[in-house]
Amino acid sequence: MRVIKLDKTKLVEYLRSLEEWGEVWGPVRKGEKFVFAKKDPSEFDLTARRTILPPKKFFVPPRFTMFSYRDGRWEEEFDESRRIIFGLHPCDIFGILILDRLFMEHYPDPYYIKRRKNTAILGFSCLPDEKCFCIATNTHSVEEGFDLFFSDVEGEFYLVWVGSSLGDDLTRIREDLFDEDVTEEDIERYIEWRRKRDKMFKTDLDLTGMPEIVEISYKRPIWEKIGEACLSCGSCSMVCPTCNCYNVVDENVFYEERIKRDRHWDSCMFKEYSLVAGGHNFREKRSDRLKLFYTHKLTGFMSQFGKPACVGCGRCVDACPVGINVPNVAKALKGEKVDAIWARGEE
Amino acid sequence: MKPKVGFYELTGCAGDMLNMLNCEDQLLSLFDVVEVKSFAMASSAHDEDTELDIAFVEGSVSTEENLHLLKRVREKSKILVAVGHCAIFGGVQISENNWEERLKKVYGDVNFIHTRPIPHEPLGMFVRVDAVIPGCPINKHQFLSAAGKLLLGTMPELYSFAVCAECKWKENECLLMKGKICLGPITRGGCGAICPTHNIPCIGCFGPVEEENVSSEYKLLLEKGYSPEELRNRMKIFGGKVREVK
C-alpha cells in the first residue's frame, strides 16, 4: 500500500478538485449531531463524530424505487451518480465491508452493487468519545475497504494511505499536492498518535466470549425486562451501520399510468416484520424480537462470517431513548452494572 | 367498468377531504378512473342509491344522523375506508369522558331539532371498517397510495410502524433524547415525520401505533421531570379509546 502525505492546508482544495470525478460528500454539523451531506468541502467538519445515519444510506437509501411497470414493460431504475464520501471513520468502513458481504456475495443485489461501484471511500481518522466502543469490536483500525484513508496525526500533514487503484487515480488528479517523502519522524508520530488514541477509549465493554453468553441466555428473564422498556420504534435498526433488512412494496401510481416497486428500510423490532400469511407471527413479543436483534448482532453473524455484526460505532447508544443498546445489553447479559431505565432497582 | 366511489363526511373539520382535494395534480387522473357518486366538498353529484365499490368516510359518529348515514353507506359499499383520526379513533373529541358535561358547557340548554347528538365514537364501533388512512389530517401521499391499491382491488399497504423510523430516515436529531415530550415512538408513522423535521415534537396526530408502549415512554418522561398531569394530557389528545394513560 502506498502511503503519501498531504499538507493540511491543501485538503479543501484537494477535495474540491475531486468534483471532476463525482459528487463530494462529507460530514457536516446538524444541531448537536452530524450528517453526511453534499456540500462544499470547506463546510466539512473534521472533528465530526458519528453521523446520525451511517453510510449505508448511500448504498441502500431508506426508500427507493427498484423498477416501474408501464405499457406492458418493466424498467429498472438505477442510481448512476458517482460519489466520493469523505470522512468515513474505521467503524463505518467496517460496516460497509459487512454490507458488501451481504449484498455482493451469495445474493448479488444489483441496486447495491451499482451504487457501491460508483462510490469512492475516503476514510478519515478519529478520536473516540464516551460512546465509542470500536476497540471492543476490534474495528478501530482499518486495513481494507477504503480508496484513500487520511490520518490526522499531529503536525502539518495528513498521512494518506492509498487503498485501491481508484484511490491511486484520485491522488493523480492533483498529484502536485501530495508528498511521497514519509520520514522516520512521521512514522514515529503516527505510532504515538495510535497509542494516544487507544488510551482515550472510555468504554469498559469486553465482548470476549459473547456468542456463548448470548446462546446460553436465550431463556433468561432479563429479556422480558428489556422488552418491557423497548418502544419498538426501530431507531436502533435505522441507525445501525449493519442493519440491512428491507420491505418491498408495490404502488399503483395511477396518475402516471405506471406501477412501481419500492424498497424501504424495515426493522425486526416492528411487530409486522415477522407477520406471515394467515396472521401468524413468529415474534409476537417484544422480548422475542430483542433476542433476535441481539443474537444476530452478537452471535448469528459470527458463526456465518466470523465476526460480530456490530462495529462499535455507538449509534445505538445515541439513538435508543430507553438505553437498549449493544454495550448495555452485553453488559447486562454478563451480569455487569448497567445504567438504563430498565435496569433500575437492580442493585 | 370504472369503480364507483363515494366520499362522506360525518363529524369532523373536513380537513381530510380538503387534503384529498389538495392532490390537485393527481385529482383529475383519479376522477378519470373512478365514477364519483358523492363528494359534498368537490362535486354536486349526489347519487345516494347506487351501490359503491369504495366509500371513503371521514369524521366521528357524533349524531344520530351520522350513525344513520354511516350504516347506509356501509350497506351499499363493498369497501369502507375510515379516513383520518376522527373516523379511525374518534378524534380529539373522544379524549375526555365527560361528554354530557362538555355538551352542556358548549351548547347550554338547547333543544336539538335537526338531529340528536350522541357520544362521539369511531366508525369501527358501529360498522366493519375494511381499511384506514390515518392522520389529522391525512397525508396526501398516503391517500394516493391507498387509492391506487384500492383501484386494483387490493388493500392499502401503509406504514404501520412508529413515526421514529421516518424521522431517522430524515436524519433529525431525536427530540425525545433532547428531553422534549415527543410522542413519535407511540404514534403511527406515514406523515414523513413532518413535525420533528421542523423541530416540533410529535403530538401523536396519526393515532396510536399498534402495540404502543405507553408505559415505557411515560416512565421515561417522568424521569426527565415532566408531571403525570402534563404527560396524561398530552398523551390523551390523540389517544382515542385505545390508549390507556395512568
HADDOCK unambig.tbl for C-alpha pairs under 7 A between the chains (distance, minus, plus):
assign (segid A and resid 33 and name CA) (segid B and resid 173 and name CA) 6.93 0.50 0.50
assign (segid A and resid 52 and name CA) (segid B and resid 171 and name CA) 5.78 0.50 0.50
assign (segid A and resid 53 and name CA) (segid B and resid 171 and name CA) 6.37 0.50 0.50
assign (segid A and resid 62 and name CA) (segid B and resid 169 and name CA) 5.94 0.50 0.50
assign (segid A and resid 229 and name CA) (segid B and resid 216 and name CA) 5.18 0.50 0.50
assign (segid A and resid 231 and name CA) (segid B and resid 185 and name CA) 6.09 0.50 0.50
assign (segid A and resid 231 and name CA) (segid B and resid 213 and name CA) 5.44 0.50 0.50
assign (segid A and resid 231 and name CA) (segid B and resid 216 and name CA) 6.88 0.50 0.50
assign (segid A and resid 233 and name CA) (segid B and resid 162 and name CA) 5.59 0.50 0.50
assign (segid A and resid 233 and name CA) (segid B and resid 164 and name CA) 5.73 0.50 0.50
assign (segid A and resid 233 and name CA) (segid B and resid 165 and name CA) 6.70 0.50 0.50
assign (segid A and resid 233 and name CA) (segid B and resid 185 and name CA) 5.09 0.50 0.50
assign (segid A and resid 234 and name CA) (segid B and resid 165 and name CA) 6.02 0.50 0.50
assign (segid A and resid 235 and name CA) (segid B and resid 164 and name CA) 6.27 0.50 0.50
assign (segid A and resid 235 and name CA) (segid B and resid 165 and name CA) 5.99 0.50 0.50
assign (segid A and resid 235 and name CA) (segid B and resid 168 and name CA) 6.68 0.50 0.50
assign (segid A and resid 238 and name CA) (segid B and resid 165 and name CA) 6.71 0.50 0.50
assign (segid A and resid 238 and name CA) (segid B and resid 168 and name CA) 6.48 0.50 0.50
assign (segid A and resid 251 and name CA) (segid B and resid 145 and name CA) 6.30 0.50 0.50
assign (segid A and resid 251 and name CA) (segid B and resid 148 and name CA) 6.82 0.50 0.50
assign (segid A and resid 251 and name CA) (segid B and resid 149 and name CA) 6.82 0.50 0.50
assign (segid A and resid 252 and name CA) (segid B and resid 145 and name CA) 6.95 0.50 0.50
assign (segid A and resid 252 and name CA) (segid B and resid 148 and name CA) 4.73 0.50 0.50
assign (segid A and resid 252 and name CA) (segid B and resid 149 and name CA) 6.01 0.50 0.50
assign (segid A and resid 253 and name CA) (segid B and resid 148 and name CA) 6.31 0.50 0.50
assign (segid A and resid 254 and name CA) (segid B and resid 148 and name CA) 6.09 0.50 0.50
assign (segid A and resid 255 and name CA) (segid B and resid 26 and name CA) 5.58 0.50 0.50
assign (segid A and resid 255 and name CA) (segid B and resid 29 and name CA) 5.22 0.50 0.50
assign (segid A and resid 255 and name CA) (segid B and resid 30 and name CA) 6.92 0.50 0.50
assign (segid A and resid 270 and name CA) (segid B and resid 161 and name CA) 6.49 0.50 0.50
assign (segid A and resid 321 and name CA) (segid B and resid 176 and name CA) 6.82 0.50 0.50
assign (segid A and resid 321 and name CA) (segid B and resid 177 and name CA) 5.71 0.50 0.50
